[in-house]
Structure formats: C-alpha cells, structure tokens
Amino acid sequence: MKKKKYVIAFILLLVVAAIAGAAAFYLSRPGDIDNESLTLSGYRKLSVKVPEQAKITDKQLEEAVEDKLAAESVYKIVKNAKIKKGDVVNITFQGYLDGEHKNMDLKQSDYDLEIGSNTFIDGFESGLIGKKPGDKVTLNLKFPFSYTNENYAGHQVKFIVEIHSIKELYTKDTLTDGVVKNSTSYESVEALYDDVKRDLEKKAEKEFEKNRLEQIWSVLFQKTKIKKYDKTYLKEEDKKFDQSYERHAKSLNIDVEQFITEYCNYTLEEYKVLKKETCEQNVKKRMIAEAIADQERIRESSYAERLSKVEALLIKKTKFEYQKKKPKVEKTTTERKRETTKDTVTYQKDFYYHGITSQLKKRMMGKSYQENSDITLKQLAYVHVKHYDMKGKVRSGELVVNKAIAQDVVEIFYELYQNQYPIEKMTLIDDYDGDDETSMRANNTSCFNYRVTKRGTLSNHALGRAIDLNPKINPDVYPNETLPANATAYRDRDEKTCKGEYANFMIDKHDLAYKVFTKHGFFWGGNWHTHQDYQHFEKEGKET
C-alpha cells in the first residue's frame, strides 16, 4: 500500500513538472530569443507596412490579351477596303535600283507596314493610299541624297508592291468564339480572357507574397543583434563567394585577381569588403531563421525546408498594414530624363546611358537582380534608345547592361535605328518578373538578368554582357527543344521555306544586326556547335 502511494506521488510529480515545463515553454515564446549568438525580440508580433495586392484592371487585361493574340499572330484580316493613312498593311515588294537592277536587299515578303509612319522613302507609303488588297502597284521613286546607305543615295528606284491585306488587332468587341477556337488553343473568348486573367492574378499574388516576405526580413534584420557570427556558416559563405569569382575567371581563361580588378573594377581591398558584407548578410539571415526554427521546434532535415516553414509562420503571425498603391502615371520622356543621374552619357538624341538610379533599383530587386557575389548594381548601366517595331513605328527601348559595353550598345542600336532595323519590343525583363521564357515568348529584346544556364553555370546575361535580339524570331535551338517554346516555326532558318510571319527578319551572317554587333566585338550564338542561339550576342572582351 505504501509503495503504491509512492508510485502515485511520483506520477503526479511528473505530470506537474510536464505542465510547468510546457507552460514555461509557451510563456517564453511570444517571439523573444536571447542565446549566445543573437538577440531578437517579438518575431511573433511583427508589424509591417506593405502595399496592398494589386488588382487586375480592365486595361491590363485587354493589353495582356492583345499581347497574347499578337504573339500568336492572330489578326483580323481586311480585304475589301481601301487603304488609308494609319492602316497596317501586309505587303510583298521588290526594288529595282535605277529601274532595272533587281536588288535582294530591297526585297521583303509579308511585311507589315503602317501607312503614314514614314518608315520608307517619300512616295512609298502615300503611293499605296486608296489601293486595295489584291492590287499590284508600281512605284517609281528616288532615294534621297542623305540616305544612310550610300550605295542607294541619290539613285532612282522602282518598287513592285503586292498588297495582301489590311491587318487589325482584335478587340473584345470584334473577337468571336469562332476566331478564338480556330486560331488559338481556347474554345471561346470567355475562356481566353479567363485564362489570361488567371495568369495575371497568379503573377500579382506571387509578387505580393514576395514583397511581404521582403518587408518581414527587413524588419527582422533591424530587430536582431548579432553577438557573434556562426563561424561554420561564415566559412561556407566565404567559400561560395570565392568559388563564384574563380569559376568566372576560369571561364575567361584568366586568373582571379585579373577578373576582380579588370572585369569587376574592384581593388582587392574593395573585394574583401564586399565579400565580408555579403557573407555576413547571408549568415545573419540563416542564423535568424535557424534560431526561430529551434524556438518553434521546426525539425525539417534541410535548411531550405526549415526556412520555408519559418517564413510560413512569420507570414501567419505578422500583422500587416496594407497601403493603397498610388496609380501608376506614365512619365514623359522629359520627366524620365529629369530622373537620370549626373553620370548620364548621351551619344545621340534619345540614345544615352547612366548608372542605376534608386527608382531602377526598386524595379529590378527580386526580379532581374538579387544580392550576389558576381556583380553589383554599380557595375550596371541603364541604356535608353529608339527603335522601329515590326510595324514601322518608332518606339523607345530600354536595357540594363554591363557598364563596360554601354557605349558599344548605344552605338549599335543607333546604327540599327538609322537603318530602320525592326525590333518588336525592348523593355526590361523585370516587366516579365525576370522570367526569361515569358520575355522571349513576347519577342522582347533584353540584356541583364541574373540567372543560370541550362548547364547550371552563370549566364553572361547575369553579368550584363549578352543581348537577346528578337528572341521569338531567333530562337535558341537544341536538337529536341526550342526556346522560347512558341518559336518552333523559326527552327527553319531558310527564309524561303520558314513558316514564321517574320521569316525575312531572321538573323544570319548577312543580316545587318550580325554585321553591326560583330563589328563591335560581339560573338554570335548562331555559330555555336552544341546548339544554335540565334538571338544571342555577347561580348567577352576586357572590361574597363
């Protein structure tokens, strides 16, 4: 009996101890951590201000649908109307220099021309006004003496023009279920719009969640005091940092010191400071995440899994104050120029470059740029140019490039502009959330994007030393794959047999873009052996 009482008393003691321990554990974790490495208070009670999740506007949806239809070459074809100023007409033409010499450089098939855009010499576009699809027109004209190609300047020229159609983009009012079903993978207009809207909403949700986490970590960094950095983590980060530079130096067949001082423009002392700051920042994040994981008894086997669980907990426990976004106002060219920094270099009017401003940094962070040990924002430049699009309209273009090639880039695109070389669009890849495939599908010309290649190595785009020009028309072709995926028609590089709408603009060794880029020391991906990257021009030369 006495023994039984002892057993009961012992069990009660264990129960009380367990309850006390549990109570102590839960009472001690409102979010306060104080261990031998760091102190952090209130991680479970963070208060963070973030912009509210963006809502998809009707205008954004309409533009996205238009882009999708245009990317898939879905147009409304008009054949029973007279051509007027402002129309986009699809034509084939052949030029005869001095009226008799057939010149292949003056030939284009299935060319889309906007009447009144002044894309062609005087008399060409006005000579088509009043004509109808199906007409064959002879235009006897003269190249101006100031024409950029001196072989044509001042010469007479006869153009034979066949008018195929007038092309219009569909609107929601003119688009029908039949058109959608016959020209796309969708069954109806509603299905098309719904899918495009879902895609826009997914991107908005992804951006929203990324922004919330970025703000949480910003607050955590401020609230955390590191007593001593974890030596093991620092050693790992230090090794990764050095290996990254060693890898790039090896790819260029130079030593690391030369890569740091000549390619990256760092002194060795600056390199050490950058490495220390980068490694400590990365280690600080890991130490915070591991401390929270330990406090919350998150026991997943890998750091990536533990970090994911910690971030999910932080999202759940943080109090967010959502702020309305101010409506985006499109800036004029003059306003944009006012935002540029003092280091702006102007080559010709509207062709200039400057360093990365604070506004550009916000636009790039988390998309084309992440903190890394390979390249800093100080090594990059924003380039502004003008270019002609596929319809002959003059557009503004923008790229972020390595400062070492910025002057080359403005000179290259100025020469292309002077010769009215068509480039469909040229906007920062950040407008596509840094997604290379999406940007290429839209035939967007771009340069800098911190990413790795299919082989797992760092792309030259990550260093701002590679440009992809009209990527849908000039895909990256592998034996069993085409990048972008919607460019399979352009695997056939023969202009006569290629089924692509813009086959006459494909880059080859006779193309103007090839000649201009290579003149400036760029190498062309179309010459590669394992695969042919026809869109790709890169410059590996010494950077100063």
Disulfide bonds with the S-S distance in Angstrom:
none
